[in-house]
Amino acid sequence: MAFWRQTPFLVLFSCLCNSTAFAVILRTTEKSVWANEFDSIELTCLIESISTNNPRIEWKKIKNGVPSYVYFQNKISGDLEQRALLREPANLLILNTSRSDTAQYRCEVAAIDDQKPFDEILITLAVRVKPVMPRCSVLEAVTVGSSTELRCIENEGFPRSQYQWFKNNEELPEDPKTSSKFYNSTYTMNTETGSLKFRSVKKEDAGEYYCQARNEAGWSKCSPQPMEVYDVDIVGIFLKVLGGVAAFFLVIVGVCQIQKSGICSCKDHRETNYKVPQHDNRIDYTSPDEGHFRHKSSFVI
């Protein structure tokens, strides 16, 4: 009696086992993987169950929603040609990765003799790129009490670089109030943009500064650049202003002396009245020879 009660369960279990045995089942160790540029990375596509002896294996690269073949008809193709190979059972090994390899990769296995003849796995690959040397901008000289900004930028690293500033080879804390050494400093640091702003420069802010750009792939830094801090020279500024006023006064006096000496008497030229000579109506402009032929009122024919 107990045997007949267990029979339905045995039949169901047998059916499940048979359905699993004749189905393509894939799995992967990681669905999201990272690799540093120029390193190798293996995308795993493990076949857990299959009945067909020679299944069709294909790999496709999906970038910006557009698929392209990476492994097709038993050979590597596309932009991974000469840079990848297929490892048993269906793993894809990419050699010398580049930033252009960042994409999604799909492993597809088809087995025509299985009841479930197809399965696929999607894997995301991101290639990390080490930052290049950042461009740093540091003012050579600033005055006490003034504001200034130091800049640092780098555009090649992936993921996006984070920035850290150093002074005299010592790392600056992001918040100066957390350090007794930099407690009196007025700077604010933005690790996202690479900006280091001083609200009011102090004498102790003088030194050599450089910036470091870093991400998961590595780091790079710019060369140290000096920033000197000077006191405001009140006496020097006063003397410069006084000298400028004295020079202006001497120019005015010189111009007046030139005018008095008559070297440049523009006034006389302006007041000279040039009159155009006019003809006197009483003057007879007739030549002497014309008098012999001239008709006069007393001449009688």
Order of alpha helices (4+ residues) and beta strands (2+ residues): alpha-beta-beta-beta-beta-beta-beta-beta-beta-beta-beta-beta-beta-beta-beta-beta-beta-beta-beta-beta-beta-beta-alpha-alpha
